Amino acid sequence: MKASKSGETELTGKVIQKIFGENSKSEHNAVFLQTDDATYQLRRLGGNAFSDPILNKLIGKNITATGILTGMLFLAKEINEE
């Protein structure tokens, strides 16, 4: 994980899909970024939180993304396939 002067973070990892909020009212399939250190829920800034066709196309691929890290949620501003 790299932090920049603008407060943005750069993460590299594999895009995966798994269940978010298992056994709760908010349970749904979500897209995550699995890095060497942790797994973060992945969303595109301005993208649909529940179904983002652009992120769905990246499932199974390795990416480097720049964005805002808030807890275990990563809001990506820029995504590049490896």
C-alpha positions, -999 to +999 in steps of 0.1 A: +000+000+000+013+034-010-001+067+003+003+099-017+005+135-007-031+140-019-044+115+007-050+089-019-038+053-016-025+029-043-033-007-039-023-037-060-041-071-058-066-095-073-102-086-078-125-113-063-162-117-057-176-130-024-206-125-001-207-093+019-227-092+052-234-129+053-265-139+073-277-102+076-303-082+058-276-065+037-262-099+024-252-096-013-224-106-037-198-079-037-165-072-054-133-071-033-097-063-038-075-090-023-040-076-015-010-093+001-020-076+034-058-075+035-091-078+015-110-046+009-145-041-005-139-025-039-161+002-054-155+027-082-160+064-071-194+072-086-201+036-095-231+015-084-225+000-049-244-032-057-238-040-093-209-023-113-204-039-147-169-024-150-158-040-118-175-073-127-153-075-158-122-073-136-131-103-114-102-128-114-077-101-127-048-084-110-051-046-108-034-015-094-059+011-083-056+046-068-083+059-046-096+065-011-093+039+017-118+042+044-116+013+069-121-019+048-137+000+019-116+011-011-132+037-034-112+036-066-107+067-087-084+050-112-079+013-121-052-003-142-050-040-152-017-056-145 
